[in-house]
Amino acid sequence: MNTLKKTVPAFLLGVAALLGSSGISIGAEYWLRAQTFTKTMPDSSVVTMWGFAQCTDGTYSSCGAPTSPGPVLSVPPTDAALTVHLRNALTGPLVEPVSIVIPGQRATMAPVKFTDGEGRQRVKSFTTETPPDNSTTNTYSWPSLRPGTYLYQSGTHPAVQVQMGLYGAVIKNAAAGQAYGPASAFDAEALLVFSEIDPVLHGHVAAGTYGTEPPAGITSTIDYEPKYFLINGQPYPGNAPIPAGIPGQTTLLRFLNAGLKTHVPLVQGLNLSVIAEDGSPYGHVRKGYSVLLPPAKTSDALMTSSRYGTYPLYDRKLSLTNGASYPGGLIASLVVPPESAESIGVFRNGEWFIDVNGNGAWDAGDTGFWFGLTGDQPVIGDWNGSGTKKVGIVRGGNQWFLDVNGNRQWDPGIDAAYTFGTTGDIPVAGDWTGAGTARIGVFRSGQWLLDTNGNGIWEDGTDFITQFGNPGDKPVTGDWTGSGTTYIGVIRGNTWFLDLNGNGYWDEGVDGVYSFGIPSDKPVTGDWTGTGVTRIGVVRGSTWFLDLNGNGAWDDGIDGVFPEFGIPTDVPVAGRW
């Protein structure tokens, strides 16, 4: 976890208290130390690296291990400034002064120059140098930090020091959950720092022969030839899967290139909305599968996965090797973990009883509330695409009242009211198009009428109508295959007919037919195990029988049975509440 401190001298405490309500911020403060360490590559080669270690305070008595990339410097939205204190503890035959700069951020800088052999003044450091004595502490400040994603790096001899590993990420959001403003809102984020290692360069620095004429040494990075390619400091397959939110969430991907080569990261199977580069938001969103990432570039992109899974991320420029070994290098996995399992509940004459803790019993921690009246029919759906199920009711067969904001009470002007269907229809709801938002529909004697455009009105030629089932069948809906789209089905007696391919028609040999329960049971469906796939179940009296393994048959000792939740006259429901 990052160590971030706000320090206030004692004599300023009273002033700080007076200024607190004015919005003036002391700022984020970090203590870093440049150090030498080694990294073992997948082919067992050991490479000397330079990196930054994070320390708890100005005594530098408690520091973490050096890493490359260095610690993420995260600045809260309410803080205007960033201050970094730096010490230099590099060791070895070749050590140099170091510094810190953030390309794209304003700061007062003091370039350090030298006179070359032809009498010319040349810059060797963009700002004040910190000598390699492990005692001098220099302070680098950015008083008015802009929101965005940035690289911080050594501003001294950057051709060598950045490639040796002296870099990291700076992150500041415009507001909580917003990268640059409301249009860039996100629920989760993932940091992806691309870098490279040329073992020849690192070897000469470690041996102290960098700056020596060939063949004994090298004098520049003109012949830079990286052999190892890393994401977040690790080459494939040594990198761990990268969490990228849960299904339905918007995830912000922060791409940074700390290398000298251009890379083109691609996320396979997902669309990206690229919103900014180098901390500057675009005036429009760029859609695509990949991002162009030249050296020293940062880029921000939003992605949303409608279902759980592992999504490969790799470089389209094919930096996919570790030395001479393939596959390796710039390959990683973005992991969208399964959602939490859906839990059961019942509707009783306008009152809802929800099994919040998912243990199948009514106990402490569960919740009950009123939404509806006696005679209403319950419906469940993610009405606003937030990733959680909300309640709703249908009154008189065609009057729909949906709790859009999820507060479990009726809010006129905020929640939704529609007229859809006719008396005698059975209401259904689901994400008919895979857009992430539930929409309404009805089942009428074997015929399904689904509001696919989501406006709550039946529109001939636009909405979907199909025949699936017979009069007297009981309708069921669910994501039978984990595709992210809700499909239809019916129960006839105790036989379930499920539209597995989602075309709205019965296809013998393709769609699913199962025997589960007895004819008098009440059907219920839900994602009982959190895999993203809807499975079947029945309620008999007040006992629930749930097909946990998804094979469509009752397996004693394997499937789930909850002996008492509700009463026999209740209407069963299920959802991710």
Buried (B, 14 or more C-beta within 10 A) or exposed (E): EEBBEEEEEEEEEEEEEEEEEEEEBBBBBBBBBBBBBEBEBBEEBEBBBBBBBBBEBBEBEEBEEBBBBBBBBBBBBEBBBBBBBBBBBBEEEBBBBBBBBBBBBEBEBEEBEEEEEEEEEEEBBBBBBBBBEBEEBBBBBBEEBBBBBBBBBBBBBBEBBBBBBBBBBBBBBBBEBBBBEEEBBBBBBBBBBBBBBBBBBBBBBBBEBBEBEEEEBBEEBEEBEBBBBBBBBBBBEBBEEBBBBBBBBBBBBBBBBBBBBBBBBBBEEBEBBBBBBBBEBBEEBBEEBBBBBBBBBBBBBBBBBBBBBEBEBBBBBEBBBBBEEEEBBBBBBBBBBBBEBBBBBBBBEBBBBBBEEBBBEBEEEBEEBEBBEEEBBBBBBBBBBBBBBBBBBBEEBBBBBBBBBBEBEBEEEEBBEBEBBEEEBBBBBBBBBBBBBBBBBBBBEBBBBBBBBBEBEBEEEEBBBBEBBEEEBBBBBBBBBBBBBBBBBBBBBBBBBBBBBBEBEBEEEEBBBBEBBEEEBBBBBBBBBBBBBBBBBBBBBBBBBBBBEBEBEBEEEEBBBBEEBBEEEBBBBBBBB
